[in-house]
Amino acid sequence: MRKSRHTEEQIIKVLREQEAGLKVSELCRKYGISEQTFYRWRSKYGGMSVSEARRLKALEEENQRLKQIVGEQALDIRALNTALEKKY
């Protein structure tokens, strides 16, 4: 996954500026982002504080790590079952 050029703090700052009344097109030009990126940020981080965004990121990273562990265990189980089938 590609690493974002913007931190959660920067993203939330941009969203707060839009809530304060700036136009989306002006913000996108100012920060060098596309409108699609802005709306994706708004759907993901809209209404969050910086601490909530950090917590969300930590939970996403933990979830990814746990999914990887489960995948590795599934491969181990499949390999063991295959070895048992060949033995009998």
Contacts in CASP RR format, 6 or more apart in sequence:
PFRMAT RR
TARGET T0000
AUTHOR 0000-0000-0000
METHOD contacts of the structure
MODEL  1
MRKSRHTEEQIIKVLREQEAGLKVSELCRKYGISEQTFYRWRSKYGGMSV
SEARRLKALEEENQRLKQIVGEQALDIRALNTALEKKY
4 11 0 8 1.000
6 14 0 8 1.000
6 31 0 8 1.000
6 33 0 8 1.000
8 45 0 8 1.000
8 50 0 8 1.000
8 53 0 8 1.000
8 54 0 8 1.000
8 57 0 8 1.000
9 50 0 8 1.000
9 53 0 8 1.000
10 31 0 8 1.000
11 41 0 8 1.000
11 45 0 8 1.000
11 53 0 8 1.000
12 45 0 8 1.000
12 48 0 8 1.000
12 49 0 8 1.000
12 50 0 8 1.000
12 53 0 8 1.000
14 27 0 8 1.000
14 31 0 8 1.000
14 33 0 8 1.000
14 38 0 8 1.000
14 41 0 8 1.000
15 41 0 8 1.000
15 42 0 8 1.000
15 45 0 8 1.000
15 46 0 8 1.000
15 47 0 8 1.000
17 27 0 8 1.000
18 24 0 8 1.000
18 27 0 8 1.000
18 38 0 8 1.000
18 42 0 8 1.000
24 35 0 8 1.000
24 38 0 8 1.000
24 39 0 8 1.000
25 35 0 8 1.000
27 33 0 8 1.000
27 38 0 8 1.000
28 34 0 8 1.000
28 35 0 8 1.000
28 37 0 8 1.000
28 38 0 8 1.000
45 53 0 8 1.000
45 56 0 8 1.000
48 56 0 8 1.000
END
